[in-house]
Amino acid sequence: MKLIYHITTPTAWAEAQAAGEVKAESLATEGFIHCSRQTQLLAVANRFFPGATDLLALGIDEAGVAPWLVNEGPTGVGDPFADNVFPHVYGPIPT
């Protein structure tokens, strides 16, 4: 099994469990859910969640989201992540 990861909060995870699917805010605002490879987790957490102490990294079976999974680079000139490719899930992620 090949895993990708989505960083979230305990509150958002509890809401996802109740709903049966993860629907991160970015799905509505950007059209996809941001995910990471294991080697990218620490850098992503440090950049987008500085100082947070209550984060969860959800392990997601890549095969389970394959129809909605696209590996893409970040946008923006001068982005320090520009050489990385990140998994983006273009739909809700079943719990």
LUMBAVEX-566178 format. One line per 5 residues: their letters; for each residue x, y, z of N, C-alpha, C, CB. Coordinates in steps of 0.2 Angstrom, whole numbers, plus 2048, in hexadecimal, padded with zeros to 3 digits. Glycine has a CB too. Example, Ala and Ser with C-alpha at 12.3 -4.5 7.8 and 13.67 -1.06 7.14 Angstrom:
# residues 2
AS = 842,7E4,827,83E,7EA,827,842,7F0,827,839,7EA,82D | 840,7F5,823,844,7FB,824,840,800,827,846,7FD,81D;
# end
This chain:
# residues 95
MKLIY = 804,7FA,800,800,800,800,804,806,800,7FB,800,806 | 803,80B,7FB,807,811,7FB,802,817,7FE,809,813,7F4 | 805,81A,803,802,81F,807,803,826,805,803,81E,80E | 7FE,82B,805,7FF,832,805,7FC,834,80B,7FC,835,7FE | 7FE,83B,80D,7FC,83D,813,7F8,844,813,802,83E,818;
HITTP = 7F3,845,817,7F0,84B,818,7F0,84E,81F,7E8,84B,815 | 7F3,854,820,7F4,857,826,7ED,85A,828,7FA,85C,827 | 7EB,859,82E,7E4,85C,830,7E5,85D,838,7DE,857,82E | 7DF,85F,83B,7DE,860,842,7DA,85A,845,7DC,867,844 | 7DA,859,84B,7D6,854,84E,7CE,856,84D,7D7,854,856;
TAWAE = 7CD,85D,84D,7C6,85F,84C,7C3,85D,845,7C5,866,84E | 7C8,85F,840,7C6,85D,839,7C5,856,838,7CB,860,835 | 7CA,852,83B,7C9,84B,83B,7C3,848,83E,7D0,847,83E | 7C1,84A,843,7BB,848,847,7B5,84A,842,7BA,84C,84E | 7B5,850,83F,7AF,851,83A,7AF,84D,834,7B0,859,838;
AQAAG = 7B5,84B,832,7B6,847,82C,7B3,840,82E,7BD,846,82A | 7B5,83D,834,7B3,837,836,7AB,837,836,7B6,835,83D | 7A8,83C,839,7A1,83C,839,79D,83C,832,79F,842,83D | 7A1,840,82E,79E,841,827,7A0,83B,822,7A1,847,824 | 7A5,837,824,7A7,831,820,7AC,833,81B,7A1,82E,81D;
EVKAE = 7AE,839,81B,7B3,83C,815,7B6,842,818,7AF,83D,80F | 7BD,842,815,7C0,849,817,7BF,84D,811,7C8,847,817 | 7BD,853,813,7BB,859,80E,7BF,85F,811,7B4,85A,80D | 7C5,85F,810,7C9,865,812,7C7,86C,80F,7D1,864,810 | 7C8,871,812,7C6,878,810,7C8,879,808,7C8,87D,814;
SLATE = 7CE,876,807,7D1,878,801,7CD,874,7FB,7D8,875,801 | 7C9,86F,7FD,7C5,86C,7F7,7C0,871,7F4,7C2,866,7FA | 7BD,875,7F9,7B9,87A,7F7,7BC,880,7F4,7B4,87C,7FC | 7C2,882,7F6,7C5,888,7F4,7CA,887,7EE,7C9,88B,7FA | 7CD,881,7EE,7D2,880,7E9,7D0,87A,7E4,7D9,87F,7EC;
GFIHC = 7CB,876,7E6,7C9,871,7E2,7CD,86A,7E4,7CA,873,7DB | 7D1,86A,7E8,7D5,864,7EA,7D7,864,7F2,7DB,863,7E6 | 7D8,85E,7F4,7DB,85E,7FB,7E2,85D,7FB,7D7,858,7FF | 7E6,861,7FE,7ED,861,7FE,7EF,85A,802,7F0,867,802 | 7F4,857,7FF,7F7,851,803,7FF,851,802,7F4,84A,800;
SRQTQ = 802,84D,805,80A,84D,805,80C,845,805,80D,850,80B | 812,845,802,816,83E,803,819,83E,80A,81B,83D,7FD | 81B,839,80D,81E,838,813,824,83D,814,81F,831,815 | 828,83D,80F,82E,841,80F,82C,849,80F,832,83F,80A | 826,84B,80E,825,852,80D,821,854,813,820,853,807;
LLAVA = 81F,850,818,81A,851,81D,81D,857,822,819,84B,821 | 823,856,824,826,85B,829,827,862,826,82D,858,82B | 829,862,820,82A,869,81D,823,86C,81C,82E,868,816 | 81E,868,81A,817,86B,819,814,86D,81F,813,866,815 | 815,869,825,812,86B,82B,816,871,82E,813,865,830;
NRFFP = 81C,872,82D,820,878,82F,81E,87E,82C,827,877,82F | 81D,87D,825,81B,883,821,814,885,822,81C,882,81A | 80F,881,822,808,883,822,805,882,829,804,87E,81D | 808,87F,82E,805,87F,834,80A,880,83A,802,878,836 | 80E,886,839,813,888,83E,810,888,845,817,88E,83C;
GATDL = 814,885,84A,812,886,851,80C,881,853,810,88C,852 | 809,87E,84E,803,879,850,806,873,853,7FF,877,849 | 802,871,858,804,86B,85C,7FF,866,85C,806,86E,864 | 7FA,867,859,7F4,862,859,7F2,85F,852,7EE,864,85D | 7F7,85E,84E,7F6,85C,847,7F6,854,847,7FB,85F,842;
LALGI = 7F2,852,842,7F2,84B,840,7F4,84A,839,7EB,848,841 | 7F7,845,837,7F9,843,830,7F5,83D,82F,801,842,82F | 7F0,83E,82A,7EC,838,828,7F0,834,823,7E5,83B,826 | 7F1,82E,824,7F4,82A,81E,7EE,827,81A,7F7,824,822 | 7EF,829,813,7EA,827,80F,7EC,822,809,7E7,82E,80B;
DEAGV = 7E9,81D,808,7EB,818,803,7EA,81B,7FC,7E7,811,804 | 7F0,81C,7F9,7EF,81F,7F2,7EA,81C,7EE,7F6,81F,7EF | 7EA,815,7EE,7E6,811,7EA,7DE,813,7EB,7E6,80A,7EB | 7DD,815,7F1,7D6,817,7F3,7D3,81D,7F0,7D5,817,7FA | 7D8,822,7EE,7D6,828,7EB,7D9,829,7E4,7D9,82E,7F0;
APWLV = 7DC,824,7E1,7DF,824,7DB,7DB,828,7D5,7E0,81D,7D8 | 7D4,827,7D5,7D1,82A,7D0,7D1,832,7D0,7C9,828,7CF | 7D2,835,7D6,7D2,83C,7D8,7D9,83E,7D9,7CD,83D,7DD | 7DE,83A,7D9,7E5,83C,7DB,7E9,83F,7D5,7E8,836,7DE | 7EC,845,7D6,7F0,848,7D1,7F6,84A,7D4,7EC,84E,7CD;
NEGPT = 7FC,849,7D2,802,84B,7D5,804,851,7D1,808,846,7D4 | 805,857,7D5,806,85D,7D2,80B,861,7D6,7FF,861,7D1 | 80F,866,7D2,813,86A,7D6,80F,870,7D8,819,86D,7D1 | 812,874,7DD,80F,87A,7E0,80F,87F,7DB,812,87C,7E6 | 80B,885,7DC,80C,88A,7D7,80F,890,7DA,805,88C,7D5;
GVGDP = 812,895,7D6,815,89A,7D9,81C,89B,7D8,814,89B,7E1 | 81F,8A0,7D5,826,8A1,7D4,829,8A2,7DB,827,8A7,7CF | 82F,89F,7DB,833,89F,7E1,830,89B,7E7,833,8A6,7E3 | 82C,897,7E6,829,892,7EB,82F,88D,7ED,823,88E,7E9 | 830,88D,7F4,835,888,7F6,834,881,7F4,837,889,7FD;
FADNV = 82D,87F,7F3,82B,879,7F2,82A,877,7EA,824,877,7F5 | 82D,87C,7E6,82C,87C,7DF,82F,875,7DC,82F,882,7DC | 834,872,7DF,837,86C,7DC,833,866,7DE,83E,86C,7DD | 82E,867,7E3,82A,861,7E5,824,860,7E1,829,862,7ED | 822,85A,7E1,81B,858,7DF,817,855,7E4,81C,853,7D9;
FPHVY = 811,858,7E5,80D,856,7EB,806,853,7E8,80B,85C,7EF | 804,84E,7EC,7FE,84A,7EA,7F8,84F,7EC,7FD,844,7EE | 7F3,850,7E7,7ED,854,7E8,7E7,84F,7E7,7ED,85B,7E4 | 7E2,84F,7EB,7DD,84B,7EA,7D7,84F,7E8,7DB,847,7F1 | 7D4,84F,7E2,7CF,853,7E0,7C8,850,7E1,7D0,853,7D8;
GPIPT = 7C7,84F,7E7,7C0,84C,7EA,7C1,84B,7F1,7BE,846,7E6 | 7BB,849,7F4,7BB,847,7FB,7BF,841,7FC,7B4,847,7FE | 7C2,840,802,7C6,83A,804,7C2,836,809,7CD,83C,807 | 7C0,830,807,7BC,82C,80B,7C0,82A,811,7BA,825,808 | 7BC,82A,817,7C0,828,81D,7C0,821,81E,7BC,82B,823;
# end
